[in-house]
Every structure is written in structure tokens, then in C-alpha cells.
Amino acid sequence: MTSETAGKAATQDFAPGSAVRRRPRLWLHVILFLAATASTTIVVSPLYSACLMGILTAHEFGHYFAARQYRVAASLPYFIPMPLSIIGTMGAVIRMSRFIPNRRALFDISAAGPLAGVLLAIPVSFVGLMLSTRQPIGDESLGIMLGDPLLFQIFERILFGAPPEGTVLILHEVAFAGWVGLFVTGLNLLPISQLDGGHISYSVFGKLSEVVGWTVFCILLVVCLTVSFQYAVFLVLMLFMRIRHAPTLDDALPLGRTRKAIALALLVVFALSFVPIPIHLAE
């Protein structure tokens, strides 16, 4: 993720070429990766950790290698362990230069992460759901319930048929890793600020992306005020990161039909993976 929390954080600036001259602190990246692996293992299981860390790593290195292709300064991923959360991590971030050559480079770097991550999250989710089971709702099933992304609902119907009344799907640990991977992908594809979706939106719409960003921000704010507060901290973070996107060094270069088609495909990925209410308590 180009600067992400659970996908993203604010893009950090390098002076031109500074990331190339500065020797990377490889030990720090390795320690954080191992800490996040340990954290996700302790919170859930080694299998869950392997699946989720694979998805997150694919996402981050999608950004990293795309940035290298365009000779844009970028750091290796900084993974964020979070042993007190139910998923064991807050994802990962990379630091990337704000000096992006043009809109095509911005698009390719931003799109590479979610594309790489979702290509792994989809089969992990499908296999995980194959290993999951439906059970009658009883006292033992009360507690935390996860909101289903649309892709999960499609896979569940393919594998199990329409859900009968009075049943609940108990996710296998692999399916839970797939759920987290899709959640991170959907969150990062929101067309706001320094998220992948914000970069992609600017690549496609230019200055109009600010209108798109504020529109999505207001929709999420209404959801927070009327339905669930779960995105409240996220919205505050987006304000600190600023909704308005900085220009590239050459905004005049057109994006082209192929990249616009990929942007449309990523919009479909967002629709299939975003969860409006990620967690709720079963009644």
C-alpha cells in the first residue's frame, strides 16, 4: 500500500533521490515483518498468519516493484503488529516520494498493490469458505459477527446454496484471513486522500477527484452518525491526511483506455470487497 493503515497511512515525502542514496534499514523491516507474523499467529493461528501475511506482502510489494519500475523512491514495507486486535495487525505501509512523474505512473503504482493483493485474497477466501461450516444459531454462536463482503456472499451461495433461516456460517481460519484481506483491499480502494483509491481517482479524474473524495467522506460520515461508528477513527485520519490530492509532475499526460478499463475493474473489486459495517454483535 502506498502509505496505508490496515492498508494505508499518509504518504511520506522523500527528497528526489534521497531514498536511493540512503541505505535502507533492512533489519527494521525484517523485525516488523516477524513481529506482525508472530502477532497474527498468536491472535488466531499459524495458518491464518501465513495466508494473511501473504496477502499483505503481495499488496505491498505490488506497490514497491511498480514504483521501482518508474524509478520513484519507495521504501520496503513497514508491517504493523497489533496483538490486541482481533486480526493481529494493522496492515503495512510504505514510504514513497511525492514526486510522481505523471498520472500513468501514479495509477500503475497505486493499482499494482490492490491487484496483487486481491489475486491472492480471492482464492484464499474461496478455499477458506470451502473449509467453513454452517451451524444452527445457538447460545454458543452469540458474540462478534463479521459483515460479509459481496464476494463472500457469492462464494457462500456457490458452495452452500441460499442460507437457511436460523443458521450461521462459522468461518475457518483461512476464510477469516481471506475476509481480512478483502476488507483491507476494499478499505484501501476508497477514493479518498492518500489511499490507493485516492491515487487512482486522481489519475482518472484529476482535480475532480477532490469532489469524489469529499462525497465518499460525507457518505461514510452519515453511516458513522446513523448506523455504526466503526469508521469514525478512519475518517479523522483521512482529514489529517487531507482529501485534496497533490498533482504529479505531468498531469497533462492522458491515462489511456487500458488504464481506464483497469480502473473500472478495480471499482468492481471495491464493490465486491468493501464492508460497510465490518463487525457487529450477534443478538
Secondary structure, 3 states (H helix, E strand, C coil): CCCECCCECCCCCCCCCHHHHCCCCHHHHHHHHHHHHHHHHHHCCHHHHHHHHHHHHHHHHHHHHHHHHCCCCECCCEEEECCCCCCCEEEEECCECCCCCCHHHHHHHHHHHHHHHHHHHHHHHHHHHHCCEEEECCHHHCCEEECCCHHHHHHHHHHHCCCCCCEEEECCHHHHHHHHHHHHHHHHCCCCCCCHHHHHHHHHHHHHHHHHHHHHHHHHHHHHHHCCCCCHHHHHHHHHHCCCCCCCCCCCCCCCHHHHHHHHHHHHHHHHHCCCCCEEECC
